[in-house]
Amino acid sequence: MERYDIVYVVLVYKNTLIAKDFFKHLSQGSHRVIIVNSYFDNLSFDECRQIALTNNADFIPIENKGYGYGNNIGIQFAVDNYVFNYLIVSNSDIIIQNIAYLDSISINKAIIAPETRMLTGKRQNPDTPWKLPYLFEMTNLALKHNKPWLYFLTHIYTRLSREVFFLYTAIYKKEMYNIFSAHGSFFVVTEQAVKELHPLFDDNMFLYNEEWYLAMKAKYADVPIYYCPVLKVLHLEGASSDANNKVLFRYNQQSYSVLYNWIKMHKH
């Protein structure tokens, strides 16, 4: 099989202009890109296929069954066809700014999260710095019983934990920090971690909560997750989303019920 330093799995839905821009910012060195196209319409399908062809990328057309399903398909293709040091799962609306530090990391089994910033400057990593007490129970209660005020409190809870974490990083200034979960828009997985965790996601979770699912799965498999702020990417969030808030909330409820049941099952 062909060997690459990095294999990218890029899930594309609808917005092919963003996918085209993704290739302009790829790192130097040996890499391979796998484009997974979740079907939206014939025009975007044809455009996405042409982008893959132009950039010598693999093209995998699939039915739109969500974030986890699409990425699982791409990761399986990578495992079946390539040998690599790192696999990177990336949204199409990502601009890679600097990931050269990966060449200096000698960890056999890990998930690595970069400093991911939005256009506003907001940092999205770590998704959750620590496994916070009662967070899963609070989120389950809020979503299961339609309690928006409680769901809002869970966001305040995690936001405060991030602020404490960033204070810690400002004081200690390390190159890597252990965290609980990485933001799903862009993260790095070593080959050994891919083999132990694949499939990384649950196909039944269409959208949302995939970060926590992967974090819990990694925890049970003893795969550490690190935040590495010297790796930097920009996330143009929302470039491929067209669902309204009610639909997105239903996705959230459905996917969290799958996650919560998984957690309960693995407690025993």
NORNORPE-V274250 format. One line per field, one symbol per residue. ss: DSSP state (@ for helix, = for strand, . for the rest). burial: # if it has 9 or more other C-alpha atoms within 8 Angstrom, else .. A space follows every 10 residues. Layout:
BEGIN
ss = ???
burial = ???
END
This chain:
BEGIN
ss = .========= ===..@@@@@ @@@@@..... ========.. .@@@@@@@@@ @@@@...=== ==....@@@@ @@@@@@@@@@ @========= =..=====.@ @@@@.....= ========.. ..=....=.. ....@@@@@@ @@@@...@@@ @@@@@@@@@@ @@@@@@@@@@ @@....==.. =....===== @@@@@@@... .........@ @@@@@@@@@@ ...======= =====..... ....@@@@@@ @@@@@@@@@@ @@@@@...
burial = ...####### ######.### ##..#..... ########## ...##.###. ###...#### ##.####### ######.##. .######### #########. #.......## ########.. ...######. ....#..### ####..#..# #..#...#.. ##..#...#. .......### ########## ####..##.# ###.###### #########. ..######## ######...# .......#.. ########## ..#.....
END
